[in-house]
Amino acid sequence: MKLIYTDSLVVGAGLAGLRVAIASKERGLDTVVLSLIPAKRSHSAAAQGGMQASLGNTVKGMGDDEDVHFQDTVKGSDWGCDQDVARMFAHCAPKAVRELANWGVPWTRITEGPRQVVVNAEKVTIEEAKDAHGLINARDFGGTKKWRTCYTADGTGHSLLYAVDNKAISMDIPVHERVEALALIHDGKRCHGVVARCLVTGEIRAYIGKSTTIATGGYGRIYEVSTNAIICEGIGQALALETGVAKLGNMEAVQFHPTAIVPVGILTTEGCRGDGGLLRDKDGHRFMPDYEPEKKELASRDVVSRRMTEHMRKGKGVDSPYGPHLWLDITLLGRKHVETNLREVKEICENFLGIDPAKEWIPVRPTQHYSMGGIRTDKTGQNPQLKGLFSVGEAACWDMHGFNRLGGNSLAETVVGGMIIGKYVADFCQENTLEIDTGLAELFIDKVRSEIDDLVEGKGTESPFVIRKEMERIMMDYVGIFRNGTELDKAVSELQGLLKRSRDIGLKCNKRHANPELVEALRVKRMIKVALTVACGAAVRTESRGAHAREDFPQRNDKDWLNRTLSSWPDENALSPELSYEQLDVMKMELPPGYRGYGINNAIAHPDTEKRELEITQILSELDEEADCHQKQNAIMPFEVPEALMAKNERLSDKLNESGRVQAVRGIAK
């Protein structure tokens, strides 16, 4: 039995995992990161458009601050998020962007003077302030009031991941590559590490740590077509689920991105629409203003995806051998802009479609993109049921996204969440001792080894590849953008049948090392359990909220469903998860539920909403007339982050206000 000991154990080497590891190492803690692949190939590198942070440097971002970013995030979540967490996030995002600049991220910068941009399909000229010259730029994104998305052309994730990984390398943080965690080691109360398998040699190891942080990304690959990397299979969530103790949160909250290319499903960034790109139907008609006249193409992602689907259902899609699609038109941006700020999109179109997007429209349709659900954590990133188990990034339900994530908030969450939660992980490691009974570790190692023995030496007849393909089809057909009770019940029933079949998997290749068939067999039964948490949660939630859209229950129902779904797995023989619910307390919200701003306002109100609004009015009336925005916010809903991150953010507008020149640079399209 091989045991490897450390203080802070991190599973996943994307931005979120590496940022937690850096925070641990900064405290002098021994830190080990496990990764399926080399760190710089993590899915974080695929993020194109940018990272939201309320810097307020560009003229189109003037007046932006934590309040506006917080409000956009809460409304984007359709009031499903934890507002304390959304506040923590919005407060720390500017700090994270500036820290990343110090680590070498080449953020796109502002040049003073006039520049031409596209707004609502028209070319306009905006004037950037002299004082803003050289500061970090921002572009427009869906669901935001201000231009807030900081970027490096359309390769932001790539830039961030390389900078953060280089920082980890400079700190001598070891990343154990080609290693897959297959079980959490726990005693029912505390997590002590993981059992992992080397994908090259087949060796089984136990990694023991004071803390264990799951940062394995989302679960998009339970769907047939996804913008996710092929490693985003939900195994991190499955590890927590299989403990029978730790719970997952909001697993039915799955986002579809509006503009993935057809047929392969590779993403074209929201930056295309943020920079002025348009959506067109088979007649060349720009249809989004017909549905959302105010935000048009820059409505929130879930809204745009549904409007696109509705439009194709009306027969307005372009027929193709791969089904109907719509067009993304970025030709009006001009070749220089496309080749400078959207160069990755240009290369994707050239390599996978054989087209030049500077002069041809791009075939797109909504495709699975992001998982709002994940391992349920408290504000510090720790799982409430299993002490010592932390989670961060897309693997977690921290829960700043609720039922829909704004574009640019995911890349931001990886580094902002990693920055905040990393400090809490380090605190935990310093305040707790390493407690492990080697017999407990051996018990979990034996369990994993027995599972492998049964697959390699057993006489099962089911193919893991066939079962997985069926699971992906079920999720795509029945648990998609629009959902209904009949199809969701069918999904649950068919997934349960697949789970039974997965217990009779047999292998054609009996190697214990470097065996892709064995890897698939170990993963697929775990993936089906994750898929069942999504389908079961969606079937029971009889309302529409954010990305969870029920055709048979089209209203957002705050009265009965203003809560967070919790999923746990009863025992290894169970065929479905146990569901419970965590109520969201309206009386503690800074922003009580209201109209989100899209379509008709058909929400069923929570009985405490009006009461909380009156209470907030009363609280503000009792403050001193000279109270600033920070004092008002603190009076309504105080929040905490680690002391080192509590300082206020400075912005260009503060400097201009001091000099009395702020009015001279506020926003002006000529």
LINGIQUI-V178441 format. One record per backbone hydrogen bond with DSSP energy under -0.5 kcal/mol. NH is the residue of the N-H (numbers start at 1). CO is the residue of the C=O. E is the energy in kcal/mol with one decimal. If there is no record, write none. Layout:
nh=<NH:NH>
co=<CO:CO>
e=<E:E>
This chain:
nh=<2:3:4:6:7:8:9:9:10:10:11:12:12:14:18:19:20:21:22:23:24:25:26:27:27:28:29:32:33:34:35:41:42:45:46:47:51:52:53:55:61:62:62:64:69:70:71:72:73:74:75:76:77:78:79:80:82:83:86:87:88:89:90:91:92:93:94:96:97:98:99:100:101:102:103:104:105:107:108:110:113:115:117:118:119:119:122:124:124:126:128:128:132:133:134:135:137:139:140:143:144:147:148:148:149:150:150:155:156:157:158:158:159:160:161:162:163:164:165:166:167:168:169:170:171:172:173:174:174:176:176:177:179:180:182:183:185:186:187:191:192:193:194:195:196:196:197:198:199:199:200:202:205:206:207:207:208:208:209:210:210:211:212:213:214:214:215:215:221:222:223:224:227:232:233:234:238:239:240:241:242:243:244:248:249:250:253:254:255:257:260:261:262:265:268:269:272:274:275:276:277:278:280:281:282:284:287:287:290:291:291:292:296:298:299:303:304:305:306:307:308:309:310:311:312:313:314:315:316:317:318:319:323:325:326:327:328:329:329:330:333:334:338:339:340:341:342:342:346:347:348:349:350:351:352:353:353:354:355:357:359:360:362:364:365:367:368:369:370:372:372:373:374:375:376:377:378:381:383:387:387:389:390:390:391:392:395:396:397:398:403:404:409:412:413:414:415:416:417:418:418:419:420:421:422:423:423:424:425:426:427:428:429:430:431:432:435:436:438:440:441:442:443:444:445:446:447:448:449:450:451:452:453:454:455:456:457:458:461:462:467:468:469:470:471:472:473:474:475:476:477:478:479:480:483:488:489:490:491:492:493:494:495:496:497:498:499:500:501:502:503:503:504:505:506:507:510:514:516:519:520:521:522:523:524:525:526:527:528:529:530:531:532:533:534:535:536:537:538:539:540:541:542:543:544:545:547:548:549:549:550:550:551:551:552:557:558:558:559:561:562:563:564:566:567:568:569:570:574:578:580:582:583:584:585:586:588:589:592:602:604:605:609:612:613:614:615:616:617:618:619:620:621:622:622:623:627:632:633:634:635:636:637:638:645:646:652:654:655:656:657:658:659:660:660:661:662:664:665:666:667:669:670:670>
co=<204:1:206:208:30:30:7:211:8:32:213:10:34:215:14:15:16:17:18:19:20:21:22:23:24:25:24:8:174:10:176:38:39:42:43:44:150:408:148:53:58:58:59:61:65:66:67:68:69:70:71:72:73:75:74:77:399:81:82:83:84:85:86:87:88:89:90:92:93:94:95:96:97:98:99:101:100:105:151:135:128:126:124:275:117:122:119:117:122:115:113:126:129:130:110:132:108:149:274:298:141:60:139:146:139:51:148:152:48:47:45:47:155:156:157:158:159:160:161:162:163:164:165:166:167:169:168:31:172:33:174:175:35:197:195:195:193:184:190:387:185:185:207:183:194:205:180:203:178:197:178:198:196:2:194:205:4:206:192:6:7:7:388:9:212:390:11:213:232:219:220:472:368:229:231:218:234:235:236:237:238:240:241:567:374:565:250:252:370:367:365:266:363:261:259:267:269:270:271:273:272:329:327:285:316:281:279:285:287:287:288:288:292:295:296:300:300:301:302:303:304:305:306:307:308:309:310:312:311:312:325:317:320:318:364:280:362:278:327:328:330:331:334:335:336:337:337:338:342:343:344:345:346:347:348:348:349:349:349:355:356:356:328:326:260:257:225:255:255:253:370:253:249:395:247:397:382:378:389:189:385:386:212:388:381:214:392:393:375:396:77:401:406:408:409:410:411:412:413:413:414:415:416:417:418:419:420:420:421:422:423:424:425:426:427:428:433:434:436:437:437:438:439:440:441:442:443:444:445:446:447:448:449:450:451:452:453:454:504:504:463:464:465:466:467:468:469:470:471:472:473:474:475:482:549:484:485:486:487:488:489:490:491:492:493:494:495:496:497:498:499:500:501:502:462:455:508:199:514:515:516:517:518:519:520:521:523:523:524:525:526:527:528:529:530:531:532:533:534:535:536:537:540:541:555:548:403:545:481:547:548:553:483:549:483:555:556:604:604:557:558:561:582:580:248:578:241:568:571:568:566:564:581:562:583:584:585:586:590:600:556:603:606:608:609:610:611:612:613:614:615:616:617:618:619:620:624:628:629:630:631:632:633:634:642:643:55:651:651:652:653:654:655:656:657:656:656:661:662:663:665:667:125:668>
e=<-0.6:-0.6:-2.8:-2.0:-0.8:-2.8:-0.6:-2.3:-0.5:-2.8:-3.3:-0.7:-3.0:-0.6:-2.6:-2.3:-1.8:-2.3:-2.5:-1.9:-2.1:-2.6:-2.4:-0.6:-1.1:-2.1:-1.7:-2.1:-2.3:-2.7:-2.4:-2.4:-2.0:-1.9:-2.1:-1.4:-2.6:-2.5:-1.7:-2.3:-2.0:-0.5:-0.7:-2.2:-2.2:-2.7:-2.4:-2.5:-2.2:-2.5:-2.6:-2.5:-1.7:-1.5:-2.1:-0.7:-3.4:-0.8:-2.2:-1.9:-2.3:-2.7:-2.5:-2.3:-1.7:-1.7:-0.5:-2.0:-2.1:-2.0:-2.2:-2.5:-1.8:-1.7:-1.3:-1.2:-2.4:-1.9:-3.0:-2.7:-2.5:-2.3:-2.9:-0.6:-0.6:-2.9:-1.4:-3.0:-0.5:-2.8:-2.7:-0.6:-0.9:-1.2:-3.2:-2.5:-3.0:-2.1:-0.5:-2.5:-1.1:-1.7:-0.8:-0.9:-1.9:-2.6:-1.0:-2.4:-1.6:-2.5:-0.6:-0.6:-2.3:-2.7:-2.9:-2.2:-2.0:-2.9:-2.8:-2.2:-1.8:-2.2:-2.6:-2.3:-1.0:-1.8:-2.2:-0.7:-0.7:-3.4:-0.5:-1.0:-2.3:-2.6:-3.2:-1.3:-2.8:-0.6:-1.6:-3.1:-3.6:-0.8:-2.0:-2.8:-0.5:-2.8:-2.7:-2.6:-2.9:-0.5:-0.5:-2.1:-3.0:-2.7:-2.8:-0.5:-3.2:-0.6:-1.9:-0.6:-1.2:-2.0:-2.7:-2.9:-0.5:-2.9:-3.2:-0.6:-2.5:-1.6:-2.0:-1.1:-2.5:-2.0:-1.8:-1.4:-2.2:-2.4:-1.5:-2.5:-2.7:-1.1:-1.5:-2.6:-3.4:-2.6:-1.8:-1.3:-2.9:-2.8:-1.4:-2.9:-1.7:-2.5:-2.2:-0.5:-1.9:-2.8:-2.4:-1.0:-2.8:-2.4:-2.6:-1.8:-2.3:-2.1:-0.7:-0.9:-1.5:-0.8:-1.0:-3.2:-2.4:-2.5:-1.3:-0.5:-2.3:-2.7:-1.8:-2.5:-2.5:-2.0:-2.8:-2.2:-2.2:-2.1:-1.0:-1.8:-1.7:-0.6:-4.0:-0.5:-1.9:-1.5:-2.9:-2.9:-2.6:-3.3:-0.6:-0.7:-1.4:-1.5:-2.3:-2.9:-1.0:-3.0:-0.9:-1.0:-2.0:-2.2:-2.4:-2.5:-2.3:-2.9:-2.8:-0.5:-1.5:-1.1:-1.6:-0.7:-2.1:-1.9:-2.8:-2.8:-1.8:-2.1:-0.8:-3.0:-1.7:-2.0:-0.6:-1.0:-1.8:-2.7:-2.0:-1.6:-2.5:-1.9:-3.4:-2.3:-0.5:-1.9:-3.3:-0.7:-2.1:-1.9:-0.8:-1.8:-2.7:-0.5:-1.8:-2.1:-1.9:-1.0:-1.6:-2.0:-1.3:-3.1:-2.3:-0.6:-1.3:-2.0:-2.6:-3.0:-1.6:-1.0:-0.6:-1.3:-2.8:-2.2:-2.2:-2.4:-2.4:-2.1:-1.9:-1.1:-0.8:-0.6:-0.7:-1.6:-1.6:-2.4:-1.9:-1.7:-2.4:-2.7:-1.6:-2.1:-2.8:-2.5:-1.8:-2.1:-2.6:-2.5:-1.4:-2.8:-3.3:-1.0:-1.1:-2.7:-2.1:-2.2:-2.1:-1.9:-2.3:-2.6:-2.0:-2.5:-2.4:-2.1:-2.8:-2.6:-1.6:-0.6:-2.7:-2.4:-2.5:-1.7:-2.4:-2.5:-2.4:-2.6:-2.7:-2.3:-1.7:-1.9:-2.5:-2.0:-2.0:-2.3:-0.6:-1.2:-2.1:-0.9:-2.6:-0.7:-0.5:-0.9:-0.6:-2.1:-2.4:-2.2:-2.3:-1.7:-2.8:-0.9:-0.6:-2.5:-2.2:-1.2:-1.8:-2.8:-2.2:-1.6:-1.6:-2.7:-2.9:-1.7:-2.2:-2.3:-1.9:-1.8:-1.3:-1.5:-2.0:-2.3:-3.2:-2.2:-0.6:-1.1:-0.6:-0.5:-3.2:-0.6:-0.6:-0.6:-0.8:-1.8:-0.9:-2.6:-0.8:-2.3:-2.6:-3.2:-2.5:-2.0:-0.7:-0.6:-1.7:-3.2:-2.4:-2.4:-0.6:-2.1:-0.5:-0.9:-1.7:-1.6:-0.5:-1.3:-3.2:-0.7:-1.6:-2.6:-2.3:-2.1:-2.0:-2.5:-2.1:-2.2:-2.5:-2.5:-1.9:-1.1:-0.5:-1.1:-2.1:-2.2:-2.5:-2.3:-1.6:-1.7:-2.8:-0.5:-2.7:-1.5:-0.6:-0.7:-1.3:-2.6:-2.7:-2.0:-1.3:-0.7:-0.7:-2.5:-0.7:-1.0:-1.4:-0.7:-1.0:-0.6:-2.5:-0.5>
